[in-house]
Amino acid sequence: MKFIFRYLKPFIGIMLVGLAIKTFGTLIELALPYILEYILDEVVPGGGKLPDILLWGGAMIVCSLLALVCNIKANRMASKVARDCTEQIRHDLFYRTMTLSAKQIDTFTVPSLESRLTTDTYNVQDFIGKIQRLGVRAPLLLLGGIVVTLIMDPFLSLVMLAVLPVIFVVVYLVSLLGVKLYGKVQKSVDGMIRVVREDSQGIRVIKALSTVEQEHARYDAVNRKLIADEKKASLTMGFVNPAMTLLMNLGITFVVLIGAYRVMGRQTEPGTIVAFTQYFTMISSATLSITRIFMMYTKSTASAVRIAQVTDAPHDLVVLPEEAFPRKPESDGEYLVFDNVRFSYGGNKATLRDISFSLPRGASLGIIGATGSGKTTIVNLLMRFYDVDEGAVRIGGRDVRTIPDEELHAKFGVALQNDFLYSDTIAENIRFGRDIGRDQIVRAAKIAQADGFITSFTEGYEHVLTQKATNLSGGQKQRLLIARALAAEPEILILDDSSSALDYKTDADLRAAIAAHLDGITSVIVAQRVSSVMNCDLILVLDEGRMIGMGSHRFLTEHCSVYREIGESQMGGSFVE
């Protein structure tokens, strides 16, 4: 729980005030049965004068009202602490999630990160709030009740004290098991979220291919697993309350029986028995509350561990000093350099092997190859989403491992095939939170061949997109994404299969506009179409992570059979012209 205490430190002041108010209100509650015992054993036997009864009865009413006000005030303060503390936890967790490396995201998985941001933070908030409400009141009622009953009748108190150790042992043992069980529950929640996320994103394909029943069965499987894990955890933790209730009821029964004999033997007074029963009820309630605290503790501990795994995850892509990878002069033709690069995801089979090429500043690089050949991996390494296993990637003579993230990523404008658009205006989707003026937005849209369909909307650039831009066609989405990549006028433009939904004419117009208006920009184009890369200054042909061809379109046509076969299959006779 050190993780939670770390976030509670700024709220120590308000927590102490709230705990003081809670303590005062609880002590007043403890006085109520004592006042009742005094009325029954002293006031009533003494003649039961009305003024005395009203006085002490009024005292009980005043104490009840004070306890009510104190508890309400303390509970409101506890809720504020829980809300504000969890807000900071969510803020840090979300920020760290956004700054995780691609490798770390692959390890945690996106559904698990979503679960930690939602379910786990809720469990922590619930614990922080309730521990302030119950964490003071329950122990005070328990200890205070024991002290008062010991003073009132030590003999009867022994009955109660004999029961409590058994209860605490049961609670402790079950709580140890509960942490592990709730950890398994959260992992099952991750699995269910993953399936829901996949199916919600692919719901159109699911309907089109009539696989609703199959997907429902897949969801039902993970849902059943979650239910089974929750059932096991709930049954285990649910054993505590019935066991405690049984033990406490047995204790109260023995108190009443023994108390009756003591009253008959004039060893105690009837009012004492009534007050003692009320104190025993308070102690029972306090013990149940402490049990609830332990149950919340087990769940929140499991959640806090999962949150801390993300917030405390080390930054594995740290910026290294240039002494580790000395800067090299940027000679002609060596602006972007891959120097004998080898890379694998998770240390498994190499995804890229022996990749070496150099590209001049302002030139264009085309990357083509079969699915899974490593095209996107080259882009990921260039932007340092991952670090190479061997070799080096340099931009302007500097190894990307020595360039600060903000400086490095500011060089790029990126449009990915499966990138996202959110529910806002077209202008804001192109601006994407950056300091980009309206003129730049319009210019980028025109180059991306998007201005035509944008201005056809009544609202123009203020046209609001639906969630996931379902009110646009696939080609329109891709043109907006390309406009977003161009809007900031980057040094390096990366188009990763971002024109696959464009017709050949629009694709050709796009390439012509980029060449005409973005002179001096270095571009990297990943594509399945030969027509999208044929005009690039340098083209790489990849196959199973290796370069099997490199050169211009004409050179590859003559010397790379794979490239020639791809082109002929796509373009027919026009390919060789």
Salt bridges, closest charged atoms under 4 A:
GLU29 OE1 - ARG137 NH2 2.73
ASP84 OD2 - LYS80 NZ 2.94
ASP84 OD1 - ARG83 NE 2.95
ASP92 OD1 - HIS91 ND1 3.22
GLU114 OE2 - ARG197 NE 2.92
ASP120 OD2 - ARG306 NE 2.73
ASP126 OD1 - LYS130 NZ 3.39
ASP153 OD2 - ARG262 NE 3.22
ASP190 OD1 - ARG306 NH2 2.99
GLU198 OE1 - ARG218 NH1 3.10
ASP199 OD1 - ARG218 NH2 3.16
GLU215 OE1 - ARG218 NH2 3.07
ASP220 OD2 - ARG224 NE 2.79
ASP229 OD2 - LYS225 NZ 3.18
ASP312 OD1 - ARG6 NH2 3.24
GLU322 OE2 - ARG327 NH2 2.87
GLU322 OE2 - ARG398 NE 3.65
GLU330 OE1 - ARG361 NH2 2.79
ASP339 OD2 - ARG394 NH1 3.71
ASP354 OD2 - ARG546 NH1 3.14
ASP387 OD1 - ARG384 NE 2.72
ASP399 OD2 - ARG401 NH2 2.93
GLU407 OE2 - ARG398 NH1 2.62
ASP419 OD1 - ARG484 NH1 3.97
GLU428 OE2 - ARG431 NH1 2.42
GLU459 OE1 - HIS463 ND1 3.09
GLU462 OE2 - ARG438 NH1 2.85
GLU489 OE2 - ARG443 NH1 3.73
GLU491 OE1 - LYS411 NZ 3.73
ASP507 OD1 - ARG511 NE 3.77
ASP507 OD2 - ARG529 NH1 3.37
ASP509 OD2 - LYS505 NZ 2.96
